[in-house]
Amino acid sequence: MVNVGITGIDGLIGWHLRSFLHGQKDVAVHGADKPEFASQEALRKFAASCDAIVHLAGMNRGEDAEVAAINAALTEKLLSACDSARVKPHIIFSSSTHIHRGTPYGESKKKCSALLRAWADKNKVPFTNLVLPNIYGESGRPFYNSAVSTFCYQLANAQKPEIIKDAEVELLHARHVAQEIYMLIKEPIDGELTFKGHKMLVSQLLAKLKSIADLYSRHIVPDLRQEHDLDLFNTYRSYLFPARVPVPLELKTDARGYLFEAVKSGNGGQTFISSTEPGVTRGNHYHIRKFERFLVIEGKASIRVRKLFSGEVHEFHVESSKPQYVDMPALHTHNITNTGDAPLLTLFWSNEIFDPADPDTYQETV
């Protein structure tokens, strides 16, 4: 068991890293955020508990001088806490491609990297400096984390996104960063690693997101065969939950009976049909990347969904007489319970064929 500390655990990368590590049985996670950095003793206890520390805490936006001062101060406090606790953890630091652009934010990242490098050399331990492009993902803060977060939020809320400067951006979803950090925790690398993302113009990004939003509004699942498209789609969907869930379908009836369209997709996937006895619950798991749809086709059910590490549970009551689907947001644990008196028939659809070697399914009670 490896004890991993994450500073800035409530930030975008921190939350995705914590969520990914939550499903790994060989890792125990310890978090540090503003309360710990405000207390020398609390930060010392945090450092003392860690074999490795992923240092993500920092300020991205603000006055130049304030950004530089806060980022350096946070790093110095962390190193002081390690010295006070007499521990020498492997530190993994989130730097940025801004170090090559001469921006004040980039210069602050350079300074932090230099402080960490000097400390690691002095203590003869590995230090990994991650140079990251523009990171995005579910739970990103609009108007703060990235243009992806801003555009997704605006499109989900019927607002009109605007392009301030049509520059090239290099985008990488936070789950990929989390996966790579996990590998570095298991097998430390001393030195600098540059992560590569998907390059596109801001105008191309907005056009892609508009297409995703338009198709999805018409109950059509976009082509998700490319990872980048799946990542953008999952990020966009996160801004629709829970206000736009469940989604009603048009029920077409005539003398023969009724019909409704369950899934419309141009990229395959896999469909499951299950029968569930009254009072029985299925599920209690979450996915990191997989897109999954629940649709009751016979009977009544309660579908419950909870974001990881949150205590708030969203409950949706659905029944076959009024067909509605619930698309599960990534990193939300979910289940379905038969609330009727007869067997429940449910259609489950996923964008990928189930792979026992890589199921992307983690048990977690709602």
C-alpha positions, -999 to +999 in steps of 0.1 A: +000+000+000+014+034-011+003+065+008-002+093-017-007+129-007-024+153-031-022+190-025-050+210-042-071+179-039-103+198-045-091+214-078-097+200-113-067+177-116-068+169-078-104+157-080-098+136-111-066+121-095-084+113-063-113+097-082-089+076-103-068+065-072-101+057-054-105+027-076-070+014-071-066-011-042-029-005-036-031+032-029-043+052+001-050+089-005-044+119+018-055+153+009-043+188+016-060+220+006-065+255+020-072+244+056-040+223+058-018+250+042-032+275+068-019+254+096+018+244+100+009+215+122-018+202+099+005+204+069+033+186+089+009+158+097-001+156+061+035+153+049+043+128+076+017+104+062+029+104+026+053+081+007+047+103-024+032+138-028+015+151-059+018+189-056-011+205-075-020+233-052-016+267-067-032+298-082-039+299-119-055+333-124-052+367-107-028+396-105+007+386-117+025+394-085-001+376-064+000+344-086+038+343-083+039+349-046+012+324-037+025+296-058+061+300-044+048+303-009+027+271-012+057+252-024+080+265+003+054+256+030+052+221+016+089+216+017+092+231+052+065+206+063+085+177+049+116+189+067+097+193+099+082+158+097+116+144+087+102+127+056+116+126+021+087+117-002+088+114-040+072+147-052+054+150-085+047+186-095+022+200-120+041+225-141+027+240-173+036+246-210+034+283-199+071+279-188+080+282-225+059+314-230+074+338-205+041+345-188+041+354-151+022+322-144+049+302-163+077+320-144+060+311-111+059+275-122+096+276-131+104+290-096+084+262-079+101+236-100+136+250-091+127+249-054+115+213-056+145+202-077+170+217-052+152+200-023+151+166-040+188+169-049+197+178-013+177+149+001+187+124-027+152+115-037+134+115-071+115+146-082+092+145-112+083+177-130+052+174-152+049+199-180+012+199-188-008+215-216-043+229-211-061+204-188-099+200-189-125+176-176-157+170-157-162+194-127-140+221-143-148+256-133-161+277-162-142+310-168-113+296-148-099+262-157-101+261-195-120+273-226-135+238-227-152+243-193-164+277-203-178+267-237-195+235-222-211+255-195-224+281-219-237+256-244-254+236-216-271+268-204-283+282-237-257+309-237-237+321-267-199+314-264-176+340-278-140+335-291-117+362-278-086+350-297-086+322-322-053+307-311-041+271-311-047+252-279-033+219-268-059+200-248-056+170-225-084+154-203-075+152-166-082+114-165-051+108-187-030+129-163-043+109-134-035+076-151+001+087-158+006+100-123-005+066-109+022+049-130+048+074-117+037+067-082+043+030-088+076+035-107+091+069-099+110+088-126+135+115-117+133+144-142+110+164-164+082+148-184+062+167-210+026+156-217+012+159-251-024+168-259-047+173-288-039+205-307-067+225-324-078+261-329-102+276-304-127+279-333-124+242-341-129+234-304-161+255-303-174+239-335-168+204-322-186+212-289-215+229-308-219+197-329-218+175-298-245+197-281-267+198-312-266+160-318-272+152-281-302+176-279-317+155-307-311+122-287-282+113-310-250+100-294-220+116-312-193+094-327-172+085-297-146+062-313-118+087-307-108+093-271-106+130-275-142+131-287-153+109-258-135+131-233-152+163-247-186+146-248-183+135-211-171+169-201-201+186-219-226+161-203-213+169-169-228+204-172-263+190-179-265+170-147-288+169-128-310+197-142-316+179-176-321+144-162-340+122-169-346+128-206-381+120-219-386+102-252-414+105-277-438+075-272-455+066-305-487+045-301-513+030-324-536+000-325-506-024-325-490-010-294-463+015-288-427+023-300-399+046-289-363+051-300-340+039-272-305+048-286-294+065-317-257+063-324-234+060-353-206+043-334-218+009-322-215+001-286-232-027-266-268-032-254-277-052-223-312-062-212-318-071-175-346-084-154-347-073-118-371-087-091-392-063-070-372-046-043-338-056-058-310-031-066-285-034-093-254-013-099-236+006-071-206+013-094-190+041-113-170+046-145-141+069-153-145+071-191-175+049-201-208+064-212-238+043-199-275+048-205-303+034-183-338+030-198-367+012-182-387-007-208-411-025-184-420-017-148-411+011-123-377+020-109-357+044-088-324+055-103-300+070-078-268+089-086-240+104-064-209+122-074-177+107-059-168+121-025-202+140-023-230+132+001-257+145-022-277+118-039-299+125-069-329+102-073-350+098-104-383+079-105-389+064-139-414+039-155-420+023-188-453+041-194-434+073-198-400+063-213-371+084-201-334+077-202-308+086-176-272+089-190-247+084-162-222+111-157-186+099-154-172+096-119-207+093-104-217+061-087-252+049-096-278+022-091-313+012-100-340-004-078-372-021-088-399-001-070-428-020-087-447-052-079-435-071-110-401-079-126-383-048-140-369-049-175-341-024-181-321-016-212-285-006-206-264+008-234-227+016-233-205+032-259-180+004-257-181-034-257-175-048-223-139-059-218-132-081-187-095-071-189-104-033-188-140-031-175-138+006-163-163-004-136-155+003-099-177-008-070-190+020-048-223+022-029-245+051-038 
